[in-house]
Amino acid sequence: MILTETMNFGQARQASTALKSGTFKFPESNVFSVPDAPSTEKTTTANKTEESKPMFAFKVENTAQRQRVNPKTTHSVGQRNATDCFSSTLGAVLMESPWREMDWTAEHRKTLMEKITSYKPSCQEVPQARVLLLGPVGSGKSSFISSVQSVFDGRVINRAMVGSSSTGFTKKSFPIRGQKGEEPSALVLCDVMGLGEGQTTGLTLHDTLAVVKGHAPEGHKFSPEQPVRSETAGYMKKPSLRDKMHCVVFVVDASKLTSYHKGLGITFQQLREHISDLGVHQVALLTHVDQVCQETARDVTQVYKSSAIQKLITEAAALLGMSPSYIVPVRNYSCELALEEGTDVLLLSAVDHILQYVQLYFQDHLAPETKFQSS
């Protein structure tokens, strides 16, 4: 039996909820109705009264009295499968095939953890790879560091926030510890205050480059009014390769991407240009993906089937001035009390992505004659 009904937004939302919860009932007639949600509404204008048009139509197929939706149902323009109705209102239509492949198994999670904990820089004079996280206030830099360490600790932890304000926060380094009983990893994630939209708020271009070059001391308190200079306490005049940053990770919030001030895009692209001149590779994280896609919030393994996330990756690439292939989505732990396998895999995959570009840096700087000179 095929039931076809033209429905408005309220009906579609309730129908989607009923389908997902298993309470949807197939009527014997060919008319589907939702209580308290009439299919049309009358709107009054100055000159006439007219019926509002329904938003879209959908089809539900009941074969052999089984309540199910046929995933192969073809949709015309303006039509969606009933199970897509609620998600599509958030722009979160799931594709049949992922736009990036990902192994979500427990075995892959274990492999990634072993790969990260066993990583060693290929340059003998550098004991630890140093990675700098840069992003606006609230983008999820500190949360990412805490989330990655949570995976290795086997429980959700929260570190003290470093950049939750636009003024007066420090540079702080966090070595990623291995699992209990294992040696610490050779990866250090460095957090600093959030970026501003110019040179008067947040971390400035000058101070950012001082950190990348290795001049800024650990624990330095940044202030736009007091830039890092040779007179700064603890200033490193001749930083070695081990003191410099070996990769820079830009962090942007998926839920705020379209509302960022255009000045931030200029800041990002200026930073990218100067950091590239130093020979440091850059990648990016798209955080809070669960806040822009309901299906991903429900099941993080659907992230690479989400058309909304794919679109936001493209928009982030335009904001940062880099290829989408450098950008990976992540879901940080926030209110959770226990780890979740899919979230772990996404976080560990992001770290593995970062380490690939760290390794490229060391390959570029293995020969002494190719090392860039700090200004």
N, C-alpha and C positions, 0 to 999 in steps of 0.2 A: 504494500500500500504506500503510495507517495502522497505526502501531505505538503501542500504549498500554501504559504500564507505571507501576505505583505504586511510587514510589521514596522512599528516605530521603534525609537531607541529604548523606551522603557520596557516594551515587550521583549525586545531582543536581549536586553540585559538579564531579565528574569528567566527567559528561556535558556540562556547560556548557563546560568547558575543551576537551574533544574537539571540540565543535561549532565553537568559535571558532578552534581551530588547524587545522581541516580534516581531522583524523584520525578523525572519527567514522565508523563503518562501520554500514551498515544490514544487519542479519541477514535471512536468508530466512524465519525463523520469526517468529511474532508476539510473541516474548519477548525483551526486551533485558536484558542482564545486564552488570554491571561487575565485573571481577575484584577480589578482595580487598575488596569492599564489599557484603556480603550485604544483601538487601533488608529483612531483619528481624533483630532481635537479641532474645535472651531476657534478661529482667531478673528477678532473684530477689528476692522480698520475704520477710518473716517467715512468711507463711502460704501463699504460692502463687508459682508461676512463670508469667509471662505474656509474650506477644510484644509488643514495643514497636510502636506504630502508625507507619506511614510518615508523613512530613511533608506531602507533597503529590503530586499526579499531574501528568503533562504529556503532550502529544501531539506527535509528530513526523510530518510528512507527506513522503513521497517520491513525487513525481509524475514520471512518464516517466524513472525511474531517476536523477533529479537529486537530489543530496543538498542539501536546503535546508529551511528552516523557513518555513512560511506565515505571514507577518506579520499576516494577517487572521483567524487562528484565534481563535475566541471563547473566553474563559476564564471558567469559573464560579468561585465563591468557593472558595478553597483550591487552585486550579489556576493554573499559569503556563506560558507558552511556554518551551521548553527553553532558549532563548537568554537568558531573563530570570532563570534560576535563580540563577546566581552573583551577579548584581547585586542581585536582590531580597533576598538575605541581608544586604546592606548598606543596604537601604531605598532603592535607587537605580533604581527602575523608570523607564524612559524613556517619555515620552508620544509619541503619534503626531504631535501638533502642539505647537510651542513655546508656552509660557505668556507669553513676551515675544518680539517679533520682533527679529532682529539680522541685519545684513548682514555676512557674514564674508569678503567678497572683499578682494583686494589693493587694488582701487580705493577701497573704503571706508576701508581703513587709511590710504591716502595722503590722502584727503579729510579725515579726522580730524586727521592730523598737520598739514596745512596750516591747518586751522581753529584749532588750538591755538596754533601758532606765530604766526599773524597776529592773534590776539586782542589787543584793547586795551580797557582799562576805559573806559566811557562818561563817566566823571567826569574832567575834564581835570586836576584837581589831584592825581590819583592815578596815578602812572606804572606801578604794578604791583598786581595783585590778590593779596592775601595770604590764604592758606587755612590754617587750623589743623587738624592731625590730632590727635584725642584717642582714647585707647583703653587697655585694660589692658596690662600688660607682656607682650610676646610676641605681641601681636595682629596685627602686620604693618605698623605705621606706617612705620618706616624702610625696610622691604623694598619697600613700595609706592612710596615716593619713588625708591629706587634703580631699581626696575623701570620706572617711567615714564621716567626719564632714560636708561635702557638702550635704550628704543625709539628715542629721538632720536639716541643715540650710535651706533646700529647694532651694538651689542655689549653683552653682559651685564656690568654693573658692580655693585659693592657699596660703598655709602658706609659710613662709620663709624656704628655704632649710637648712638642718642641715649638711648633709653629702655629698655634691657635690664635695668634694676634699678629697685627701688621707691624708691631714695633717691639724691640727689645728682647728678642729670643736668640738662643745660642746655637752654635754648631755642636752637634753631638753625634758620636759614632757608636754604632751598635754591631758588634761582632755576632754573627749568627751561630749560636751554639748547636752542636750536633745533638743527637738523641742521648738520653741518659747513659752514661758509661762510655760514650764515644768522644773522640778528640773534637775540639771546636773546629768548625769549618774555616776555610780561608777566605770567607766573604764578609766584608764589613759594609753595612748600609749606613749612609751618613744623612742625617736630617738637619735642616736649617729652617729659619723663619720663612713664612710664605712670601711669594712674589707679590709685588704691587703692580699698579698699572702705569708706573712711571718711576722717576728717581726720587720722589718725595715720600712714598709709602712702601713698606715691605722691603725685601732684599733687593738691593740695587744691582745694576749690571756690573759696576766696579767691584763690589764685594763678592758677587757670584764668581767672577773670574779669579778673584784672590783665593777663593776656596778651591776652585778647580786646579789652579796652579800650585796649590799646597802652601800658600803663604799664611792663610788664616789659622791661628792656633786652635786646638781643641778647647771647647767651652767658651770660645769668644762670643761676647754679647754684641749683636749687630744693632746698629742704629744708623739711619740715613744721614743724621747730622755728624756722625763720627765714622767716616769710612776707614777701612783697613789700610793702614800705611806702615812704612818701615818703623815708625815710632810706636806702633801699637804693641802693647805688652805681649810677649810670646811670639811676635812676628818672625816667620821663618824666611830669612833672606835668600838662602840657597837651598830650596827644598829638593830632596832626592826623588827618584822615581817612586819610591814607596810612600812618599808623602802626598803625591798628587792624586787626583781622581782619575780612575781608569775607565769610567763610563758615567754618563749622565742620563738619568731617567726623569722625563717630564711626567707629571701626574695631573690629570684633569678629571673633573667630576662630570660623569655622563648626565646627571640630572640638572646641571647648571650650564652645560655646554652652550646652549643657545642664548643664554642670558649674560655671558661674559662680556665685559666692556671691550670695545674694539681696541682700546689701548693695550689690553693684555696680549692680543695677537701680535701687536708690534713688538712688545717686550719679548715674547717667545721667539720671534724670528730674529731679533737682534742677538739674543742669547745664542741661538743656534748657529748664527754666522760666526760669532767670536769663538764659541767652543769648538766648532769645526776647524777653525784656523789653528787651534791648539792640538789638533790631531786626535781629539777625543770623540768616540762614537756616541750617538744618542738614540734612545728608544723611548717609548711612552707607555703609560698605563692608563686605561680608561676605567675609573672606579665607579662604585655605586650603580653598577649595571642592573642590579635587582630593583632599583627604584624607577627605572624607565621601561621595564618589560615585566609584566605580570607572570608570564610563563617562566622567565628566568628566575624570578623571585620564588616561584613554587618549586622549580627544578633547575638548578644551575647548569646541569648537563645540556640544557636546551639553548644555551647562550649562542652557540654557533649556528643555530637554526633560526635565530631571531632576525627578522628583517630590520627591526628598529635598532638593534645593536650594530648591525652591519652599516646602517646609514650613519649612526653616530660615530663610528670608527672613521668613516669618510669625512665627516665634518670636523672631527678632531685633527685629522691629517691636514685639512685646509688651515685650521687655526694654528697648528704648529709648523706648517711648512715642511712636512715630511711625508714619505710614502705610507699608506695604510699598513703595509707589511711590517713596519717598525712598531706598530701599536697593538697591544693585547688587552683584552678586557679582564678585569679581576673583580672578585667579590670579597671584601674584607669582612672579618668577624667584627661584630659590633655588640649586639644585644644577646648573642648566642652564649650558652653555657657549655656546650659540647661541640666537638669538631664534627664536620660533615665531609664525607669522602670526596664528593664532587667539588666542593669549595677548596679543599686541600689540593686537589689535582690542578685546579685553575691557578692557584697561588704558586705552586711549585713549578708549573709550566712557565709562569711569568718570570720566575727567578732563573730558570734554565735559559729562557730567551735573553735575559740580561747578560748572563755569563757568556753566551756566544759572542756578544759584542765586546765584552771585557777581554776575551781571548784574542779577538781581532786587534785590540789595542796593543797587547803584548807582542803579537806577531809583527806589528808595525814598528815596535820599539826594541826589538831584540838586539839588533845591530847598534853599537854605540854611535855610529855616525848618523843614524836616522833619528836619534832622540832629539825632541824639540827642546829648545832652550827657554827657560822661564824668564820672563821679562822682569 
